[in-house]
């Protein structure tokens, strides 16, 4: 189930939309802004999460998935700040 993030060009709201299937995401079009109902929204490039091995289990290094996960480099706060800085 893909989750896409959008930025409303009218009110500046950044929101996520869950699609039930990949086919629905391709055919569904762009959802309206939940804050203002506007249809002038732009899809954002989102960061992804990748898990390897059993979630929460210890891998070859002896560390759990949470301990071996790299620090977040570019998260939601940084994305929202970049959007504001660029005047979107």
Secondary structure as UniProt FT lines:
FT   STRAND          3..8
FT   TURN            9..11
FT   STRAND          14..18
FT   HELIX           22..27
FT   TURN            34..36
FT   STRAND          41..44
FT   TURN            55..56
FT   TURN            60..61
FT   HELIX           65..68
FT   HELIX           76..85
FT   TURN            86..87
//
